[in-house]
């Protein structure tokens, strides 16, 4: 990409410590808020995984941690609730965040999925 090429940002979303959404993120930036704090007691940081050696150990005492974010609604995404028990929570968080970015861009994700399904049924390259 050339340095003078224009780009368009059509939708944004994020999740950061002390910023569950884009608006909170920008407020924190403008306020100069520090979201790094001691490791919460409910975070189980275990350095005893199989094969761990001293150099593998986590020695930090502070970090940026996400608080309990909005609960994930699997049915809203066409996912069976039982499946979510085996899915990494980070993947669900990414799914929610991407969904919010699409909505911020004004995209109708349900229509996009429907259009892709119709195209694939027609045998068109998608």
C-alpha positions as CSV (number, residue, x, y, z in Angstrom):
1,X,0.0,0.0,0.0
2,X,1.3,3.4,-0.9
3,X,1.6,5.9,1.9
4,X,-0.6,8.4,0.2
5,X,-3.5,6.1,-0.6
6,X,-6.8,6.9,1.2
7,X,-8.5,4.3,3.3
8,X,-12.0,4.2,4.6
9,X,-13.0,3.0,8.0
10,X,-16.6,1.9,7.8
11,X,-17.2,0.3,11.2
12,X,-15.4,0.1,14.5
13,X,-15.8,-1.8,17.7
14,X,-13.5,-2.8,20.6
15,X,-13.2,-4.3,24.0
16,X,-10.4,-3.1,26.3
17,X,-9.9,-3.0,30.1
18,X,-12.2,-0.4,31.5
19,X,-13.7,0.1,28.0
20,X,-16.4,-2.4,27.0
21,X,-17.2,-0.3,24.0
22,X,-15.7,2.2,21.5
23,X,-17.2,5.2,23.3
24,X,-15.6,4.2,26.7
25,X,-12.3,3.5,24.9
26,X,-12.1,7.1,23.5
27,X,-13.2,8.6,26.8
28,X,-10.4,6.7,28.6
29,X,-7.9,7.9,26.0
30,X,-8.9,11.5,26.3
31,X,-8.9,11.3,30.1
32,X,-5.5,9.5,30.1
33,X,-7.0,6.7,32.2
34,X,-4.6,4.0,33.4
35,X,-6.3,0.6,33.2
36,X,-3.4,-1.4,34.4
37,X,-3.9,-2.8,37.9
38,X,-2.8,-5.6,40.2
39,X,-3.9,-9.1,39.1
40,X,-7.4,-9.7,40.5
41,X,-7.7,-12.5,43.1
42,X,-10.2,-14.4,41.0
43,X,-7.6,-14.8,38.2
44,X,-5.9,-18.2,38.6
45,X,-2.5,-17.8,37.2
46,X,-0.9,-21.3,37.5
47,X,2.7,-21.7,36.5
48,X,2.7,-25.5,37.0
49,X,1.6,-26.7,33.5
50,X,3.3,-29.8,32.2
51,X,6.9,-29.1,31.1
52,X,7.0,-25.7,32.8
53,X,10.5,-24.5,33.7
54,X,11.5,-21.5,35.7
55,X,11.9,-19.3,32.6
56,X,8.3,-20.1,31.7
57,X,6.9,-18.7,34.9
58,X,4.8,-15.6,34.9
59,X,6.3,-13.1,37.3
60,X,4.2,-10.0,36.5
61,X,2.0,-8.5,39.2
62,X,-0.1,-6.1,37.2
63,X,-2.0,-6.2,33.9
64,X,-5.0,-5.0,32.0
65,X,-8.1,-7.2,32.6
66,X,-11.5,-7.3,31.0
67,X,-14.3,-7.2,33.5
68,X,-17.3,-9.5,33.0
69,X,-18.6,-8.3,29.6
70,X,-22.1,-8.7,28.3
71,X,-23.3,-12.3,28.4
72,X,-23.0,-14.2,25.2
73,X,-26.3,-15.2,23.6
74,X,-25.6,-18.2,21.4
75,X,-29.0,-18.4,19.8
76,X,-28.6,-14.9,18.5
77,X,-25.7,-16.2,16.4
78,X,-27.2,-19.5,15.4
79,X,-25.0,-21.5,17.8
80,X,-26.4,-24.2,20.0
81,X,-25.8,-23.4,23.7
82,X,-24.2,-26.8,24.4
83,X,-21.5,-26.0,21.8
84,X,-20.5,-22.9,23.7
85,X,-19.3,-25.0,26.6
86,X,-16.4,-26.2,24.5
87,X,-15.6,-22.9,22.8
88,X,-12.8,-20.6,23.9
89,X,-14.4,-17.5,25.5
90,X,-12.1,-15.3,23.5
91,X,-13.6,-16.6,20.3
92,X,-17.1,-15.6,21.5
93,X,-15.8,-12.2,22.5
94,X,-14.4,-11.7,19.0
95,X,-17.7,-12.8,17.5
96,X,-19.5,-10.2,19.5
97,X,-17.0,-7.5,18.8
98,X,-17.1,-8.1,15.0
99,X,-20.9,-8.1,15.1
100,X,-20.8,-4.7,16.8
101,X,-18.3,-3.4,14.2
102,X,-20.6,-4.6,11.3
103,X,-23.6,-2.8,13.0
104,X,-21.5,0.3,13.5
105,X,-20.8,0.2,9.7
106,X,-24.6,-0.1,9.1
107,X,-24.2,-3.6,7.7
108,X,-27.1,-6.0,8.0
109,X,-25.3,-9.2,8.8
110,X,-28.4,-11.4,8.6
111,X,-29.0,-10.2,5.0
112,X,-25.3,-10.7,4.2
113,X,-25.5,-14.3,5.4
114,X,-28.8,-14.9,3.5
115,X,-27.2,-13.5,0.3
116,X,-24.1,-15.7,0.7
117,X,-26.4,-18.8,1.2
118,X,-28.5,-17.9,-1.9
119,X,-25.3,-17.3,-4.0
120,X,-23.9,-20.7,-3.0
121,X,-27.2,-22.4,-3.8
122,X,-27.1,-20.8,-7.3
123,X,-23.6,-22.3,-7.9
124,X,-22.0,-18.9,-8.2
125,X,-18.5,-18.4,-6.9
126,X,-18.6,-16.7,-3.5
